[in-house]
């Protein structure tokens, strides 16, 4: 006689593991001059040695070094420029140089043919229109070969002490976004946003402070949020809150 079929025991589905509640992202404070002032003061205390890290003695040397620094580290540029400046100490000498020789001297900075062409063209323009001297206005600087607004701001702010704008390089652009100072990514628009938030007499130093902080603390890939003096007011901080 066949055995009666036993009903299978009902298996209760195991409860899904509880997930930790998501931490609400910190809301970015509205970028105001007051908040900008607090950021500036903290950065000033953290990086009292902030300065232009390109080595130069004259406006011409700074202009050449800044053009060479595109897609290159300041450290590498500083290794190249002593020999370049020694061999071609004036705009006239650089303008009359053999292109192959200039290319050889600046080769390790990358894109050396374009850079050699730019600094030689810039030197020729200085000789032709400015008596071999670097001009002191934004408009005149922007007419020189190889000179854009960022480079012009570097020269005006550091060689001549004129705050005409804010230097926006990769560090400044990245930190301006991370710190909630602007949502813009275009360098010109980032510069405009920063100029509206910070007093004019701080524009040049602001760039140095952000660059130093970007190099030493707020790294592009692994920011040191736990060691950052801005972590409690930074909307992007990954430090414990």
C-alpha positions in Angstrom: 0.0 0.0 0.0 1.6 3.3 -1.0 2.6 5.7 1.7 0.6 8.9 2.0 2.4 11.9 0.5 3.8 14.2 3.1 3.4 17.9 2.5 6.6 19.7 2.2 7.4 22.1 5.0 6.9 25.7 4.0 10.3 27.4 4.0 10.1 31.0 5.0 12.3 33.3 2.9 15.2 34.6 4.9 15.0 38.2 5.8 17.1 40.5 3.7 20.1 41.9 5.6 19.5 45.3 7.0 21.4 48.0 5.2 22.9 50.9 7.1 21.0 54.0 6.4 22.6 56.2 3.8 24.3 59.2 5.1 22.7 62.3 3.7 25.2 64.3 1.6 26.3 67.5 3.2 24.5 70.3 1.6 26.8 72.9 0.0 26.7 76.2 1.7 25.8 79.0 -0.5 29.0 80.6 -1.8 29.1 84.0 -0.1 31.9 86.5 0.5 31.7 85.6 4.2 32.2 81.9 3.6 35.0 82.7 1.0 36.7 84.8 3.7 36.7 81.9 6.1 38.1 79.6 3.5 40.9 82.1 2.7 41.9 82.6 6.3 42.1 78.9 6.9 44.1 78.3 3.8 46.4 81.2 4.7 47.2 79.6 8.1 47.7 76.2 6.5 50.0 77.4 3.7 51.8 80.5 4.9 54.6 79.7 2.3 52.3 79.7 -0.7 53.9 81.4 -3.7 54.7 81.0 -7.4 56.8 77.9 -7.7 58.3 78.8 -11.0 61.9 80.2 -10.7 62.4 83.6 -12.3 64.2 86.8 -11.8 62.6 89.0 -14.5 59.1 89.3 -16.1 60.5 87.8 -19.3 61.8 84.8 -17.5 58.5 84.3 -15.7 56.7 84.6 -19.1 58.9 82.0 -20.7 58.6 79.7 -17.7 54.8 80.0 -17.6 54.5 79.1 -21.3 56.7 76.1 -20.8 54.7 75.0 -17.8 51.7 74.0 -19.9 51.1 70.2 -19.4 54.3 70.1 -17.4 55.3 70.4 -13.7 56.9 73.5 -12.3 59.7 71.3 -11.0 60.6 70.1 -14.5 60.4 73.6 -15.9 62.8 74.8 -13.2 65.2 72.2 -14.3 65.1 73.4 -17.9 65.1 77.2 -17.6 68.5 78.0 -16.1 70.3 76.8 -19.2 67.7 78.4 -21.5 68.0 81.8 -19.7 71.8 81.7 -19.6 72.0 81.1 -23.4 69.2 83.5 -24.3 69.0 86.2 -21.6 67.0 88.7 -23.6 63.9 88.8 -25.9 66.2 89.8 -28.7 68.5 86.8 -28.2 65.6 84.4 -27.9 63.9 85.8 -31.0 67.1 85.3 -33.0 67.8 81.8 -31.7 68.0 78.7 -33.9 64.7 76.9 -33.5 66.5 73.5 -33.2 68.6 74.8 -30.3 65.6 76.1 -28.4 63.7 72.8 -29.0 66.7 70.9 -27.7 66.7 72.9 -24.5 63.0 72.7 -23.7 62.4 69.1 -25.0 61.9 67.5 -21.6 58.9 69.8 -20.9 56.8 68.1 -23.6 55.2 69.5 -26.8 58.6 71.1 -27.2 58.2 72.1 -30.9 55.1 74.1 -30.2 56.5 75.6 -27.0 59.8 76.6 -28.7 57.7 78.3 -31.5 55.6 80.1 -28.9 58.4 81.5 -26.8 60.4 82.5 -29.8 57.3 84.1 -31.4 56.5 85.8 -28.1 60.1 87.2 -27.9 59.9 88.5 -31.5 56.6 90.3 -30.7 58.2 91.9 -27.6 61.1 93.1 -29.7 58.8 94.4 -32.5 56.2 96.1 -30.3 57.5 96.6 -26.8 61.2 97.3 -27.0 62.0 93.9 -25.7 60.1 94.4 -22.5 57.0 92.5 -21.2 53.9 94.7 -21.3 52.0 95.4 -18.1 48.4 95.2 -19.3 46.1 92.3 -20.0 45.2 93.5 -23.4 48.8 93.7 -24.6 49.8 90.4 -23.0 46.9 88.6 -24.7 48.2 89.7 -28.1 51.5 87.9 -27.6 52.0 84.4 -29.2 51.4 81.6 -26.6 49.8 83.9 -24.0 46.3 83.2 -22.8 44.4 84.7 -19.9 45.8 82.3 -17.3 49.4 83.1 -18.4 48.6 86.8 -18.4 47.2 86.6 -14.9 50.4 84.8 -13.7 52.6 87.6 -15.1 50.5 90.5 -13.9 50.0 89.2 -10.5 53.5 87.9 -9.8 55.9 90.0 -11.9 54.0 93.3 -11.5 51.8 92.9 -8.5 48.7 93.7 -10.4 45.5 91.8 -9.5 43.6 91.7 -12.8 42.2 88.2 -12.4 42.5 84.8 -10.8 44.8 82.2 -12.2 42.7 79.1 -12.9 44.7 76.0 -13.5 43.6 72.4 -12.9 44.1 72.7 -9.1 42.2 75.9 -8.8 39.3 74.7 -11.0 39.1 71.4 -9.1 39.1 73.0 -5.6 36.7 75.7 -6.6 34.2 73.0 -7.4 34.9 70.8 -4.4 34.6 73.7 -2.0 31.3 74.7 -3.4 32.5 78.1 -4.7 31.1 77.5 -8.1 29.4 74.8 -10.3 31.1 76.1 -13.4 33.9 74.1 -15.0 34.9 76.5 -17.8 38.1 78.3 -16.6 36.8 81.7 -17.6 33.5 81.2 -15.7 35.3 79.8 -12.7 37.5 82.9 -12.6 34.5 85.2 -12.8 32.9 83.3 -9.9 36.0 83.6 -7.7 36.5 87.3 -8.6 33.0 88.0 -7.3 33.6 86.2 -4.0 37.1 87.4 -3.0 38.4 91.0 -2.7 40.6 92.1 -5.5 43.8 92.4 -3.4 43.5 88.6 -2.7 43.2 87.3 -6.2 46.8 86.5 -6.9 47.4 84.9 -3.5 44.1 83.0 -3.7 45.4 81.0 -6.7 48.7 80.2 -4.8 46.8 79.0 -1.8 44.4 76.8 -3.8 47.3 75.4 -5.8 49.3 74.6 -2.7 46.3 73.0 -1.1 45.6 71.0 -4.2 49.1 69.7 -4.4 49.6 69.0 -0.7 46.1 68.0 0.7 43.3 68.0 -1.8 44.7 65.5 -4.3 42.7 64.9 -7.5 42.4 61.1 -6.8 43.0 60.7 -3.1 42.2 63.9 -1.2 43.4 63.8 2.4 40.1 64.9 3.9 40.9 63.7 7.4 43.9 66.1 7.5 42.1 69.0 5.8 41.5 72.1 7.8 38.5 72.8 5.6 36.7 69.4 6.1 34.0 70.8 8.4 32.9 73.4 5.9 33.7 71.5 2.6 30.6 70.0 0.9 32.8 67.4 -0.7 34.7 66.2 2.4 34.8 62.4 3.0 36.0 62.9 6.6 33.9 61.6 9.4 31.1 64.0 10.2 
